[in-house]
Amino acid sequence: MAAASACSTVMVPPRADFLSSYAALTPDADRGSASSRSVMVIDPARVTIDAIEWRADTGTDITEEERRALLGHLRGALLERVHTLPRAQTGHPAVLRAAITRVETVSPSLNAVSALLLFAPLDRGGAAVEIEALAPDTGQQLAALSLGYFTPLSDMKVRFSRLAPAQLALRKAAADFSELLQPAAGTKPTARD
């Protein structure tokens, strides 16, 4: 049973009441994430990042320095992913907000012992995040994501660094969210006003 749970990447994200609205979110099949995609074309050159907040349980054993590092990692991952999107000069501007809502660190020593005894590190780690894009003039939610992610067993080396699984989850959240900033293929995007 421990081996099966170590293989799953699904972390049910807690609802942190950070997003301006949860009404448009559609959960995926395994309930590890819920999202809403923009119906408007967003110009990545006109995207700014506003708040990156810590909304995780204060009972976690994360130091203030680690907290700042994870928040900076999420900001950097979002900036990197947004800047890889295709330019859209007639697209809308957007303001991004994000919050880290859960962090699961790993014990490198426990994983070293379990790797020796069981041939697999069992302490998996990960993170949960809420991210949204808002129209700067109206505050209307354009896209949103609530995602929880445990590191998969295939990513063995990150299981031997305390924060690496959480950083991997934050990069995944940024990548998944950046895809939501573009209308789905085959849909007619809303024209700029």
N, C-alpha and C positions, 0 to 999 in steps of 0.2 A: 504494500500500500504506500509506503514511504517513497519507493522508487517511482510509482505511478504519479504521485503528487509532485515529485521533483521534475517530471517531464512536462507538466502543464505550464503554460504561460499565462493562463487566465487569472487575473487578480480583479475581483469585483471592486470597482472604484467606489470610495465613499462619496456621498453627496455632501459637498462642502458649502453649498449655497453661495458659491462664488459667482457663477454665471448669472448674467442678467435675466436669462430665461432658460428653462429646461423643456418648455413646451414643444419645441421643434425637434428635439433629439430623438433619433431612432436607434434603439439598442441593436447590437449585432446578435447573432444566434447564441453565442456563449456568454453573453452579458458582461464581457470584459471591456466593452466600450459602447458608447452611444455617441452619435454625431448628427450634425446637420450641415449640408453642403450649401455653399453660396450659389444663388441663382444669378448673381451679377458678376460681371467680369471685374476683377480687382487688379489694379496696377501695382505690382510688387515694388516699384520705385516710389510709390506713394503710401507705403505701409510703414507705420511707426509702431514701436512697442511702448506701451504705457506701463502698466503695473505687472510686475512679476512678484507674486506674494507667496508666503509660507503659510499654508493652512493645514499642515499635518498635525497630528496629535502631539501635544507638548510633552507627553510621557515617553517619547522615543529618546533613545540615547545618542542623539545627534548633537554635536557641539555647534556653537554659534559659527565657528569658522567653516565647518562642514556644511552648515545651512547656507551660508553665503556662497560657498563654492557650488553647491547644487543649483541655487537660484541663478548664478552666473552661467552655469553650464546650460540651463534651459534657455536663458536669454540668447546665448551664443548659438545654440542649435536652431532656435527659431529664426534668428537673423540669417544664418547660413542657408536654411531651407527656403526662406522667402526669396532670397536673392538668386536662387537657382530657377525660379519660376520665369516663364516667358514674359517679356515686357508687353504691356497693353496700354498704349498711350491714351486710348479712349476709356480705359477702365476707371473704376471708382477707387477713391482712397479708403484706407481702413486703419483702425487702431486696434492693436492686439493687446489682450489682457490674458494673464495665465497665473495659475496657482498650483503649487505642489501640494497635494492633499494627503499623500501617504508615502512613506519611505520605509523600505525593508532593507536593512544592511545585512551583510554576511559576515560570518566569523571565518577568516582565512584559516585559523588553526583548526577549527572544527571540520572545515572542508578538507584540509590536508589529511586529517585522521580518517574521515569517512572515505576519502579517495583511496587511502591505503588499505582499509579494511573491507570496503564494499565496492571498490573500483569506480566510485562515482561520488563527487561532492554533493551532499544533500541540501545544504543551506543555500537557497537560490537567490534571494534578494530581488528587488525591483522597486517600482514606484507607481504612483497614480497621480494624474494631472487633469486639470480642467483648463481649457483654452477657448477663447472666443475672439472673433473679429467683429468690431462695431463700426458703423458708419459714424465718422467724426462729427458730422453736423446734426444728426438726429439721435444717435445712440442706438439705432436699430441693430439688432444682432444679425450679422451677415452669414456667419458660419460658427460652429461650436463643436467641441470635442470633450468628452469625458472618457479617460482611458486609464485602465490599470494593467500592468504588465510585469510578470515575473520573467526573469532571465531563463531562456530555454536551456535544457541540458547540453545542447550542442555547443553552447558558448562556455566551454569549460574554463578558459583562462580568466574570465572576469569573475568567476566564483572564488578567486583567491585574493581579491582586493575588496576591502570593506565597502566602498562606495561605487565601484565599477558597475554592478548590476543596476543600481538606481540611475547612473549616468546613461547606460544603454537604454533604459526605459524612457528617459527624458528625450534622447535622440529619436527613438521610435515615435514618441508622441509628436515631436516637432515635424517629423517626416509625414506622419499620417495627417496632421492638421494642415500642412501646406497643400496637400492634395485637395482638401476641402475648399480651398480658396478659389478654385477653378470650377465653373459649372460642369456638370457631368457630360460626358461625350454623348452627342445626339440630342441634347436639349438646346433650345434657343435661349442664349443669354439675354438678360435684361439690358437694354440700351442705357447709356449714360444720359442722365437728365440734363 
